[in-house]
């Protein structure tokens, strides 16, 4: 049975907590009404995603979600009172997008919570400095729109930091995960035939720029195959979105 979809109006309470770019995305799309099971799976994956992004592994959170259920745990965390230790850790890591508060305010999950719980989430996030949230990369806007001619092709010298990649890590990733995009499930051979066989990008879940020298990459855990489009979208923000976040965005269009 196909997942039921309905057009949702973003409540002012939820809308106030979203960035302008996110509002523009959600206001003109069919938003999937996520189930309690969807939220449970989201919070289970949050343990791994938080650990990979921040090196903070919320073990008690994981055990509680497994035993009590994701919605029950989220509602307890959104009750009045002091925030959890994990909340402060996410502020330090500048990854408040991984907080239960941020997830509860997502349009696909917000209907699972009461107005009071959403108020708590909004108030907590609004009290946090904006530097604690990842920044969306925006295209360059320094273009003279009145220019009649554009010159391209001139050779210029550019100095950049290049991070060494081991092709053996890529090969090991593909052997384990295959060549299907982990986000949109695109298989290039199925789409383009012979010329697409074996083609796929490999994404580092943690950017090479933050791993340090001689970091030992685990191809099964640190790398994931993605198509070029999804790879570009993962890097539309700094730090990058994680695979589950982008996959969740795509589900809104299914």
C-alpha positions, 0 to 999 in steps of 0.5 A: 500500500502506498504511503498516504500523503496530504498537503499540510499547512505549516503552523505558525509555531513550527514555521517560526523555528524554521529557516527561510530556505526550509520554509520555502521548501515545505510551503509548496510540497506534499508533506508526508504525514509521518507515523509514530513508527517513523519517528521511532526509527528516526530517533534510533538512527539519531544515536548513530548520526550523533555519534558519527557527527560529534563523537558523543554517543548517547547510550542511555538515550538509545536504550530508553528509545528501544525500551519505551519507544521513540514518541514516549521518549521525545515527549518526556524530553519535551516536558518542562524542566531542565534540558538533557546533557545531550542538548548541551553537547549538541550546542558545543558541536554546533549540531542542533539540527540533531536535537529532539527539539529540531526533529519534533518541529519538522513538519512531517513529525510536528502533528505527533506532539501537543502545542505545549510540547512544540512550544517547549521545543521552539523556546529552547531552540530560540534561546540557542545562538544561531552559531549552534546550527549548521549553515546552508551554503548559498550560491554567489550573489555578486553577479552584475545582472545588467551585464551583456557579455560574460567572459569565460575560459581565461586560465587562472592559478588557484591555490586550494587545500586538497585532501588525499583519498585512498582509492582502495577505501572507495573500492572497499565501500562499493564492495560492501554497499554496492553502487545504488545511491544510499539516498534516492536509490538510483542505480546508474546501470538500470537508468543508463545501461552499460555506460552506467555500470559501476558508476557512483560517487562515494561520500565521507560521512565526516568531512576529510577536512575535520578528520585530521592527518592519517585518519584510518577510514572504515569503508563500511562505516565512514563511507557511503555510495551516493549519486552526484545529485544527492552528493551535491545536496548533502554538501549544500550545508556546512557541516553536510547533511547526513544521509538520513536527513536528506532521505527524509527530505526526499520522502516528502515528495514520494 
